[in-house]
């Protein structure tokens, strides 16, 4: 299972209409990281729909510095 993070800052995703939308603070996201530093963020909205967003290495690093807080593993 990919590491889970809590949104604590401004994190966005692209919706079906091509608009950037904010993920509300307090929501949980999963991040799968690639060897090149990029990654994929997955989260569910309040209706239960799952969203997936490819993140560049720069955007992923930016989010991880101050917009996401790593949650303890639930092994």
C-alpha positions as CSV (number, residue, x, y, z in Angstrom):
1,X,0.0,0.0,0.0
2,X,1.4,3.4,-0.9
3,X,2.1,5.9,1.9
4,X,-0.9,8.0,3.0
5,X,-0.7,11.7,3.6
6,X,-3.1,14.3,5.1
7,X,-3.6,17.5,3.1
8,X,-2.6,20.4,5.2
9,X,-2.1,23.0,2.6
10,X,-3.1,23.9,-1.0
11,X,-3.1,20.7,-3.2
12,X,-5.0,20.6,-6.5
13,X,-6.2,18.0,-9.0
14,X,-7.6,18.3,-12.6
15,X,-11.3,17.6,-12.8
16,X,-13.3,16.2,-15.8
17,X,-13.7,19.7,-17.2
18,X,-10.0,20.4,-17.2
19,X,-10.2,22.8,-14.3
20,X,-7.8,22.8,-11.3
21,X,-9.7,22.1,-8.1
22,X,-8.4,22.1,-4.5
23,X,-8.5,19.0,-2.4
24,X,-9.9,20.1,1.0
25,X,-7.6,20.3,4.0
26,X,-7.9,17.2,6.1
27,X,-8.5,14.8,3.2
28,X,-6.3,11.7,2.8
29,X,-4.3,11.0,-0.3
30,X,-2.0,8.2,-1.3
31,X,1.3,8.9,-3.2
32,X,3.1,6.4,-5.4
33,X,6.6,7.6,-6.2
34,X,8.6,6.8,-9.3
35,X,12.4,6.4,-9.4
36,X,12.7,9.7,-11.3
37,X,11.0,11.7,-8.4
38,X,7.6,12.0,-10.1
39,X,4.6,10.2,-8.8
40,X,0.9,9.6,-8.8
41,X,-1.6,11.0,-6.2
42,X,-4.8,9.1,-5.6
43,X,-7.7,10.3,-3.4
44,X,-11.5,10.0,-3.0
45,X,-13.9,12.9,-2.9
46,X,-16.9,13.2,-0.6
47,X,-19.1,11.2,-3.1
48,X,-16.7,8.3,-3.1
49,X,-15.3,8.9,-6.6
50,X,-11.6,8.1,-6.9
51,X,-9.3,10.6,-8.6
52,X,-5.8,10.1,-9.9
53,X,-3.3,12.8,-10.7
54,X,0.2,12.4,-12.2
55,X,2.6,14.8,-10.5
56,X,5.9,16.0,-11.8
57,X,9.0,15.7,-9.6
58,X,8.9,19.4,-8.9
59,X,5.2,19.5,-7.9
60,X,5.5,16.4,-5.8
61,X,8.5,17.8,-3.9
62,X,6.6,21.1,-3.4
63,X,3.5,19.4,-2.0
64,X,5.6,17.2,0.3
65,X,7.6,20.1,1.7
66,X,4.7,21.9,3.2
67,X,1.3,20.8,1.9
68,X,1.1,17.1,2.9
69,X,1.8,15.5,6.2
70,X,2.9,11.8,6.2
71,X,0.6,9.6,8.3
72,X,2.0,6.7,10.3
73,X,1.9,3.3,8.5
74,X,-1.0,1.1,9.5
75,X,0.7,-2.3,9.3
